Amino acid sequence: MTSDISVYEKNRNLLYKALTEMGFEAVKPEGAFYLFVKSPEPDAKAFSEKAKKHEILIVPSDDFGIEGYVRISYCVSTEQIERSLPSFKKLAEEYSL
């Protein structure tokens, strides 16, 4: 048996499209369950802390060897991603993206 991974593809495409349209720079993955998004400020940890004010949990990717980026998981429900988009929009506006 194989798993139906189409929901991950749907979530990836939804999140990638929305974030890039908001002005974020992101690397579109081919086989992972998370996006690497470039921090709009030099300190990805500070960016991650600001995201928490909008109830967004992202992880600085410095520990994964990619400085200046954050990881955003999309292995959640599509509805959860859809509900998060207004918060990401507010975060983008905070950075004037």
Secondary structure, DSSP 8 states (H G I E B T S, - for coil): -----HHHHHHHHHHHHHHHHHT--EE--SS-SEEEEE-SSS-HHHHHHHHHTTT---EEGGGGT-TTEEEEE--S-HHHHHHHHHHHHHHHHHTT-
